[in-house]
């Protein structure tokens, strides 16, 4: 996902895909900082290492294993 707000956001939320497949990779980035970021799992999923802020031009990447989205470093 590439988020393109017109300026810094106080809050923002992305919901992970409910119909994820094994080893699916999701990359999220933004062209402006989102200071209060929420990454929500789909139904029956969990997220390991979810960020609480997205920094301008910095990507975060997750891979889906079992029922967990793991953050790649």
N, C-alpha and C positions, 0 to 999 in steps of 0.2 A: 504494500500500500504506500502511496506517496500522498501525504497530506499537504495541502497548499493553502493554508490560511493567509489572509492579507496582512497579518501582523501577529505579534505574540499573543497567544491565547492563555487565559487563566485556567481553563479546563478543557479536556477533550477525552473521548472514549472510543476505543476500537474493540469490537467483539470478534473473537476468533471464529473461523468457519465451523459450523456444527457438523457438517459432513466431511470432516478431515480424513485423509487417508494416511496409512503408515509412511513415515519419513517425509511427510509433506513439509516444505519449508515456506515460511512467511517472513518477509522483510518489511519493516515499517520505517519510514523516514519522513521528515518534515522540513519545509523550507523556512519555518519560524519556530521558535521555542514554544513548547506547550508545558507550562509550569506545573499543572496539576493533571497529569496523564493517568488514565485508567485503562488497563488492558483486561478485558473480561473474557473468561473461557466460555466456550459453547456448552450446551447442556451435557452433563456427565464428564466434563473435562476439568483439568486443573492446569495452572500455569506456574512454572518454576522460574524465578528470577525476573518477574515482571517489573519494568521500570515505573517510577512514579513521576518522572519528568522526561520529556523528549527534547533534546538539545538541537538547535538549528544545524541542518546538514549532517547529522549523525544518525546512522542506521542502527536498528536493533533487529536481530534475526532469531527466529525460533524454529525448532524442528519438532514434529509430532511423533511421539513414541508411546505406544500403548494408549493411555488416555491422558497423557501429560504433554504439554507444550514446554520444551526445555529451551532456555536461552543459550544460543551459541556465543562463544566469546572469541 
